[in-house]
């Protein structure tokens, strides 16, 4: 009906007139018999049906009764049915075909010749066979009388008789069932329509933004609020709120549910009253699939095996092990129908007798990926002061089991306890007084490559701080702890800090020995810069002869940065180990190792042979292992490393794991053996559990660059100044405060700190100011801008001498990255 040209041709070919003797016009429900078309007008489809071509025109004429009897008798088309009809009993008299040229009437069976010459695919023949084999009631079979009365009903197109095939299997008939074909077609159409819709909320928002239906700010707000977990929660509520059963949850919702239930089951039950989430019993059933008994965790190895099979690049890893304190407690385990809480190595060491000693620690083995971000606990053992011999056996077995799943363990990392050092010696390492004679690697039990050992750099940093503070001085009183104490006293008296984070907590560290941040901020370059400035520039007698102390602090800070690199784009000492700069970092590490080995105590004894030798032994071991291991990784023939991040060998990964375990019991430091087992089992599921921000790190005062002076016990010089006068006019308040600050006479120490702070303020203001002249005024020194301009808001008075004096400390510590106002 849409193609008017073709419709006109059809109407002329019909050759009919209406009651007014005008040419007959087709209507939307008009139909024509299929016998009026020739074979060339038909075409076969892929699914086995036969249709007319788009440009087909009826050209065959049939004879019949007078057209006046059927003029204008357009009838709706009936549903077609292809049936096998007996030729002897089905001779149709064409009384209504007089609207074309006279021609002999044809029986219905003669119309089969129309299709016999068409190329019909095999699937069409099979579908014909299936249709003809369907049982049809006799009442539905058309009688000759019915055929005579259906004047304008189009005749069915008989299908070609299929060839006999021997393939009578049920699968062949099932695959060619017309009902299945219709279902497939409907599903394809549904999928096609779904793809045309907005695929996600982001695409929908972008579409609305493009059509100018929402503004830029509104689009950013929608992107921020309806993306990720927020969008998943929204879709989950819309889909599952009205359903009481048969709910389906996405992986993101499952992860959210497992995480919330891990932290607090009571809180999870409350959240379920607002948001539809899986039942707690379902989460428990998920976790019950993992046994997680003491020993090697079989499920963890199976997961890693499939992961390495899908992603071979993840095979490189390191093994970190450490012991966590647990509560000594005898418990009844209903699953095993026995008492638990005793020393238990699982099935790892079956030759050992069953122990009746209560376990006080849990020795945990964890793998850390070197090329990707994955961590996985693979074993835990309930111990009570494990011996080096048993620990060495467990490590060998762990290396064998990881090799069976095609994992390559490059390094073993532990803290610096005497049992761990003895374990490494049993494995084949040799620790001596000279750097070249040290052996920090051993052969793999089953494979032909070397496994390196390391003592955690974070623990070594804490031991270095503890050694200096407890001994007081090193190398015949050249390296002294008192300089760090004096710096803290000076900063406390002035109420400001010389660009460092030193505080009383750093000096009185005994109650926070395990806080890595305190040790790192104590032995840092910023502390060394402050001591050096007060000694060289200020000539302060309290810091006289502090050069050796500054050298020691800078050396420890530098080696810790190199052994703790975690950013591929890091600069300076924090950059990763690369083959391009191998000569540089190798020479620096060897120089640091020789410096540490040359340190002596106050009585002249080498620290490497002293009872406080652990931090030197640990740093030198890490240096040698990193040099040899990085050289092997970066130069191997097959798939060499592009760079090496030394943080991958840190023990922080297992410390974070311990923090997550303690979070299960409300930050309980000592979970019992069953709590440990259930917690590890939950953590093997997909979750978003994170460690506490207080884990092995003390959160210090949030010292902003612009200091907020709190009430202190000491007398601050700023407190002795009179308060600014009270001004009634609110508009003049800021001006009055500025005049007060200009009249106040600051000490040189305060000027140093204020100028350093001004550099930070200038760097922030320059990003928000659009006026180029204003930016030039706040960034240029007084010597660079002699002329007074409208943009000079500083109102300098004798600026040259004051500026040069205040900028002394900033210029002293500036290495190119500071803004000097």
N, C-alpha and C positions, 0 to 999 in steps of 0.2 A: 504493500500500500504506500510505502514511502517513496519508491522509485516510480515516479509518474510516467516516465517514458516506457518502461517495461509494462506498467499496468495498462497503458493505452494499447500496446501490442496484444496483450492477453484479451482485452475486451473485443478488439477487432477479430482475433482468431476465434473467439466463441461464436460470433455472428448471430447474436440474439437481439431482440427488440422488446421493449416494455409494452405496457398496455396502451400507451400513447403513440405507438409506432416509432418511438425514438430508440436510438442505440442504447442497449442495456449497459448499466453502470454497475461495477462490482462494489460490494459492501464488505465491511470488516469480517463478516461471518460467511461470505461466499466461498464456495469450494469448487473444484473441478476434478474430474476423474483422471487417474494416473495413466489410463490407456491412451490419452490424447498426446502423450509424449513419446518420442523415439528413444532408442537406446543411447544415442549420442547426448541426450539431455541429462543423463544420470551420471553420478560419480560415487565411488565407494569411499567410506571414511576409514580411519584407522581402527575404530572400535567395532567394525563389522556392519554398520548400518549403511543404507543407500539413500542418498538425497539428490535433489535436483540441483543443477548448476545455477549459479546466480543469474546468468543471462538466458536461461531456458525459456522457450516460447512454445505453446501447444500448436502442433502442426498436423497431427493425425485427426481425420474426421470419421465419425461413426454414424451409421444410419439409425433411424428410429421413428417414433411417432411424431405427430404434428407438434410444432413448437408452441402453438397457442395453448396447449394443455398444460404447459409447464412454465409459462412466462412469469418471471418475477418470483418463482418459488425457490428462493434461497433458504437453505436450511443450515443450521449449525452442524459442523462436522462432528461425527461420532468418533469414539475411541477406536483406533484401528486394532485389529487382531489378525495375526498371521496364522492361518490354519490350513491343514491339509483337507481339501474338500474333494469328494468323489466326483470325477469328471462326468460320469454317466448321469448323475442326478443333479448336476449344477450347470445347466445351460441358461445363461442370463439373456433375456430379451431386452435389447436396448431401445426402449420406447422414448427415452428423453435425450437422445443424442442427435437430434435433428438440427441442432444449432450449428453444426459443421457440415461440410460437404458430405453427400451421401456416400456411404461405404458399407460393405457387408458387416453384419454384426459378428462380433468375435466372442467366443466363449472365454470364460475367465482363465481357463487353463492355457489358452493360447498366449496370454500375456506374459507367460514365463520366458518366452523367447527374448523379451526385452532385456533381461538380466543375464541371459546365458553367455552373452559375449562380453560382459563386463569383467574386468580383473578383480575378483573378490578375494580379499585376504583370507588366510586360514582361520583366523579368529572369528571371521564372519560365519564361516561354515560351521564352526563348532557352536557358536551361539544359536544358529538356526536349528541345529540338531537338538540343543537343549530346549529351545522354545517349543519345538514340535513334539518333544517327548513329555511336556507338561500335561498332567491330567486336567481336562476341561469338561465340565458337566455337559451332558447332551442338550440340556435346555438352552445353553448359551451358544450352541452351534447354529448358525443362520440357516433357515429353511429357504427353499426356492421362492416361496410366497413373500418372505421378508425381503428377499433380494429384489423382487419386482417392485416393491413399494419404496425402496430407498433409491429415489431417482437421482439425487444430487450428492449422495454420499460417495466420497472417493473410494475407488476400489483398492483393496490391499495389494501390495506388491509382494508376490510370493517369492520366498528366498530359494536360492538354488539348493538342490538336494546335496547334502555334504557327502564327500567320499567316505567310504567305510574305512575306519581306522581301528587299529588294534589297541590304541591307547584308551582304555576304559577305566583308568585309575581314578580314584576319588579326588586326588589332588588336582588333576587336569581339569575336571569338571568344576572343582571349587574355585580355581583361579579364573575361570571364564564364565562364572555365574553373572548374568546381567544385573542381578540385585547388588552384587559386590561392585560391579563396574559403576553403577549409579552412586553407590556409597563413596567410592573412590573419587568420583567426579565432584560430589558434594564437598568432600573433605578438601580437595584441591582448591575448590572455589572459596571455601572458608579460609584456607591458609593464604590465598592470594588477597582476599579482602583484609585479613589481619595485617599483612605486610604493608598494605596501603595506609593503615592507620598510624598514628604516632607510636613509635616503638617504645618510648619511655617518656618520663616527665620532662627530661631535658630537651628532647626534640619538640615536645608540645610547647614548652615555654619559648623556645627559639622561633617556632612557627607563629605564636601570638605576637612575639616581638617584631617579627618581620612584617606582619600584617598591621603593625601599629596599633594593636589592640591593648597592649600594655607598654609602659615606659621602661627605660633602662633601669631605674632604681627598683621598680616592681619586679623586673625580671631577675635582678641580682638577689632580691629578697626571696623569691621563689626558688632560685637555684640553691640558696643557702639553707632554706628550711625544708625543702622537699627533694632531698637527694640522699643517697646512701641508706643508712639505717632509718632515718626519718621517713623516707619514702616507703621503705619496706614495712615499717610499723603501720603507716597509713593504709597501705594496700592490704595488710593482714587484717586490720580492723574492718575494712570494707568487705572483705571476702569471707571472714570467719565469724563475724559478730553475730549474725543471725543463725548460724549453724551450731547445733549442740553436739553433733557427732559427724564423723567423716571429714574432719578438718584437715587441710593440707598446709604445711608450713615450708617456707623457703629455707635454704641453708643459712641465710643471714639471720632469720628469726630463730632458727635452732641454735645458732651460735650465741645469740643474745640471751636465749632462755638458759642455756647451760652456764653461761657466765654469771647471770644474776643468781641462779640457784646455787652456784658454787660459793658465792660470798655469803648469802643468807637465805635459807629455805623459807623463813618467815616473811622476809621481804618479797620473796618470789610469789608466795601465796597472795600477798596483798596486791602485787602488780597484776596477778591473774584476774583479780576482780575488776580491773579497769581495761586490760588488754587481753584478748584471747591468745593464750600461750599453751604449749603442751603441758599435760598433767605431770606432777612430780614423779608419779610412778613410771611414766614413759621415759623420763630422763634417767631414772634409776635402772630401767631395763636396758637403755643404751649403754650405761656404764658397766652393767653386769656382764656384758660380752667380753670384757677384758678382765683376766684373772689377776694379774699384777701381784703374784706371790713373791716373797723374797728370793733373790737370785736374778738370773737374766730374764728380762721380759720378752717372752716369745712374740707377743703381738707387735711390740716395737720393731723387732727385726723383720717381721713380715711386712709391716708398713713401709719400712725403709727399702726392702727388697723390691717391692712394686714401684716405689718412687724412683729408685735408681734405674730400674728397667725402662721407665718412661722418660727419665731425664738423666742420661749418663753423665752429664757435666756436673752433677751434684755428688759424685762419688768421693771427691777429695774432702777430708774432714780432719778434725783433731779430737782427741779424747781428753776430757777434763774430769777429774775426780776429786772429791772432797768428802769430809764427814760432817754430818749435822747432828747436833745433840737431840736426843729424844727422851721421853719420860720413862724411867724405870718402872714398869708396871706389868703385872701378870693379868692377862685378860682371857676370857673364854670366847673362842671363835665358833659360832654355831654352824658355820659352813663346813669346817673341817672336823667339828666335834672334838676339839682339843684345846688345851691352853697354849697361848702364844705370849710373846714378849721376851723370849730367850734369844741367845745368840743363834743366828740362822743364816747359813750361806746358800740355802736352797739346794738345787741339784748340782751346784757348781763343784763342790768339794765333798763328794760322797764318802771319801775315805776317812774324813774326820769324824770322830765320835759325836753323838748328840750331846750338846752342852746344856747344863742346868743353870748357867750364869745368865742373869738378866742383862739384856742389851742396853747400853747407854748411848750408843751412836748409830747412825745409819750411814754407811759408806755408799755413795751414789756415783755411778758412772754416767756421763752424758757426752753425746757427740755434737760437734758444732761444725756446720758446713763452712768451707773456706771460699767457695766460689758463689755461694748463694746464702740467703738468710734463713737457715733452718737449724733448729736445735731439738734434740730428742733424748730423753733419759732412756738408757738401755738396760740398766741393772741397778739394784740396790741390795745391800746386805746389812743385816742387823749384827752389830759387832760390839765388843767391849775392849777397846785398846788393841786393835789388830796388830799382828806382828808383820815385819817386812817380808818374811818368807811367804806367808799366806797372801799378802797383798800382791806380791810379784806373780804368784800363780794365777790369781784372779785377772790381773792385767794381761798375762799371756793368753788366757782363755778368751778374754774380750777381743784381743787382736785376731785370734783364730776365727771367732764367730763373725766378726766384721768382714774378714777376708772371704768368708763363704758367701756373703751376699754382695760381693764385688765392691766393697767399700775400701778406700785407701786411707789409712790413718797415718798422718804425717808426724804428729807430735803428741806427747803426753804432758799434761800440765797439772801441777799440784802446788800446794803451799810449801813453805820451807821447814816443815817439821822434821825431826830427826828420823822418824820412821819412813817418811817419803824419800829422804836422801838415801837411806839404807836400801830402800826398794829399788831405786835407780841403780845403785851399785850392784845389786844382785842381778839386774837385767843386763848389765854389761858396761855401765858408764864408769868413768874414772875421773875423780876430782882431785887435782893436785894444786901446788902453789903457783906454778907457772901457767901462763895462758896457752902456750903451744902444746904443753903436755896434757891438757885436759881433753877428755873424750866425753862428749855429751850426746852420744847416739849409740844404738845397738841394733842388731839384725832382727828383722821380723821373724817370728817363730816359723812361719810356713812360706812366706814369699821372699824374694830376693831383692830387698831394698831396706834402707836404714830408717829407723824410727827415732826421732829426736826427743829430747826431754827439756822441760823448762820449769823454773820456779816462778810463780806468779809475780809479775812486776809490781802489782799493787801491794802485795804483802811485803815485798822487798823495800818499797818506798816507806812503808810504816816502820819497818825494822831499822832503816837508815835514820829516820827521825828519832826513834827510841834510843838507838845507840848513841847518837850525838848528845841527846838530852841527859841520858843516864850517866855516861862517862864524863860529860862536861866539856871535854876537849879531846882533840885528836892530833896526832903528829906533833908531839911535844908542845901542846898548848897553842898551836897556830890556828886550828879550826875550833872555834869556841861557840858554845850555845848562848853565852851571855850577850853576844851582839844581837841576836834575835830578841832576847828579853829586853835589851835597852831600846831597840826600835819600837817595841810595843809600848814601853813606858813613855817615850817621847810623843808618840801619837796619842796616847791617852791623855797626856797633860795638855796638849794643844787642842784636843777635841776633833782632830781631823787626821786623815790617813794619806800617806804619800803613795797613792795609786796602788794599794795592796789590800788584802783582806785579813791581815793579821789582827787577832783579838786575844782576849784573855783565855778563851777556850783553846786556842792554839798553844798557848804557853802551858796551861794546866791541862795537859792532854791525858793524864792518867785515867780519868774517868771515861775517856773516849778513845781508847787505844785502837779500836777497830774501825774508826771513821777514816776512810781513805781521803776524803776531801780535806780534812784538817791537815793531814800529812802533806798532801799535794800543795796546799796553799801556804804551808810553812816553808817548805823547801822549793820555792818558786822563784822565777826570774824577777818578779815584781819586788819581792823582799830583798833580793840581792841588789837590785837597782837602788832601792831606798837606802840600804846600808852603805852602798858605794857612794851615793850622793852626799850623805851626811859626813862621810870620811874625806872625800876628795874636795868637794866644793865648800861645804860648811866647816870643815876642819874641826869637827866635834871630837873632843878627847875621848868620849865614850866609845867611839868607833875607830880609834886608832889601831893600826895593824890588823885590820879586818879583811885584808886582801885574800888570805888563804880561805877564810870562811866563805867569802863571796864566790871564790873559785869552786869550792866544794858544793855550794848550793846550786850554782849554774850547771855543774857537771851532772849532778843527780837529776835536776829538772830536765836536762837535755836528753839523758838516756831514758828517762821515763817517757818523754814525748815520743821518742823513736820507737820504743817498745809498746806504745799504746796508740799507734796511728789507726784511725778508723774512717777517715774521709779520703776517697780517691783523689779529691781535688785539694788536699791539704797543702800548706806551704811551710817552708822551713823545716824544722825538726819533726813536724807533724805530717809530713807528706809520706805516702806509702813507699815501700821499697820497690824500685824499678831497675831494670837492666841498664837504662840510659845513664843513671846517676850512681851506678854500683860502686865505682871507685871512690866517690865522695863519701857515701854513708858507710862503706866498709872501713875506710881510713878513720872516720870519726869514731866508730864503734870500737875499733882496736885501740885507739888512743885512750878512750874512756876506760876500757878494760884494764889497760896497763896502769892508768892513774889509780883506779880503785885497788888494784893488787899491791900498789906501793904505799897505801895508807898504813899508818902505824898508830898504836895506842900511846898514852902518855909515858909509859915506861919503855917505849921503843920497840915493842913487839909488833910484828906484822898482824894486821887485823884478819888476814885470811887464815891465820893459825890461832887467832884469839877465840875465846868462847862467844864473842859477838860477831863471828865471821859470816853469819848466814846471809846478811843482805849483800855482802860482796860476792859470796859464792853464787847467790841467786842471780845477781845482775850479770856476772861474767858468764854464767851458764846460758842465760838468755841471749847474750851477745853472740857467743860462739854458735849456738844452735840457729839463731836467725841468719847469721852470715852464711853458714853452710847450707841450711835448708832453702833460703831464698835463692842462692846460686843454683841449686838443683832444680827448683821449681821454675825459675825464669829461663833456664837453658835446656830443659829436657826436650827431646826430639819430638815427642807426640804431645800435642796440645799444651804448649807451655803457658805459664801464667803471664798475664800482661803486667800485673803488679801484685804486691802482697801487703795486705792490711794486717799488721801485727796484733791488733786488738782481737783478732779471731782466736789467738792462743791464750787470751786472758781467762782468768778464773771468774770473772764477773758474770759469765753466763750461768754458771752453776749457783752463784750467790743469788742471782735473780730467781732461779728456780726454787731455792730454799725460801726466799721471801714469798713467793706465790704459795708454797706449801703452808707456811705459817699463816697466811691470810685466810686459809680455810677454817681455822679455829679461832678467828677473831684476833689475829696476830699473836697467837700462842707460840712462844718460843720453843716449847718442848712438846710436840705432839707425841702420842703414844704410837706403838707399832701399827695398830689397826687404822688409826687416823692417817698415818703416813701412807698406808696401802690404799685406802679409799681416795685420798687426795691425788696421789699419782695416777690412779685409775681415771679420775675425772679429767685430769690434765691431758691425758692422751686423746680425749675427745676434742672436737673442734670447739674452740673457745677464744675469748678475748681477754683472758686473765692477765693482769699486769702486776708487776711488783710494786711494792710500796715505795714512795719517794723518800722514805726514811731508811730504806734498806742499806745497811752498811755505810751510811753517809749521813752526817749531821747537817740539817738545813740551817745555815748560818743566818745572821741578820741580813735582811735584804738591803744591802748598802747601795743606794742609788748614787750616781755620780754627783748629783746635787744633794749634799748631805742634809739630813733632818736631825738636828742636834737634840737628843733626848736628855733627860735629867741624869746626871752622872754624879758619882761619889767624890770625884776630884774637883778641884777648883779650876774652872775654865776661864781663860782671860776674857772671853766675850761676855761673861756674866757680870764682870766688874764694870762694864760700860753702862752709862745711864740709859734708861728706856727712851725711845723716841717720844717727842712731845705729842700730846693729843691735839689733833686738828679737827675743828668742827666741820670744815668744808670737805665733803667726801671727794670732790674732784681733785683736791690737792694732797690726798693721802699718799698716793704713789710718789709724787714729787718730793714730799717731805721725807719719805723713807729713803729715796735715792740720795737726798742731801745728807741724811744721817750716815749712810754708808760711806759717802765720800769723806765726811769729817772724821770717821772712826779711823784710828791709826792701827793698822793690822801689823802683826809680827811678820817677819820674813817667811817663817814656816807657813803661816796662813796664806800669805800672798802666793807662795808656790802652789799650794793646793787649789786656791781659787782660780789661778790662771790655768791650771790643768783642767779644772772643771769647765772653765769658759770655752776651752777648745771643743768639748763635747756639745755644749749649748750651741756654739756657732755651727757645728756640723749638722745639727738638727734644724736650726733656723734656715740655713742655706737651702735646704730641700723644700721648705714651705714658702719662701719669699720669691716673688716673681720679678721684683725690681732689681735690675743688674747693678745699679749704683749702690743700692742698699747692701747687696751681697759683697760688693767690693769694699765698702766701708767696714763691714764687720769682719772681713777676712784679711784686710791689709793691716800691717803693723803701722805704728805712728811714723816711723821713718819713711814709709812708702806713701803716706798721704799727708803732705804738709799743708795743703790748702784747705781752708774751711769751706764746706759745702752745705747745702740745705739738708743733706742726708746724714750729717754728722750728729748722731744722737749721743755720742759718748762724752762730749764736753771734757776733753782731756786737759789736765793741768800738769805741766812738767812731765809729759807723758814719756819722754825718751828714757830718762833714767829709771822711772818707775816700771816701765814696760820691760826693759832689759833685765832688771832685777827679778821681776815676777816670772819672766819666761825662762829663768835659769834651769829650773827642775824639768820643765816640759822639753826644753831642748836637750837636756842631759839624757832623758829616757826615750826620746823620740828616735825611732829607727825607720822613719819614713811613712808610718801609718797614722800618726797623730795630726790633728788640726791645730795649728798654732795661730791664735787670733791676733 
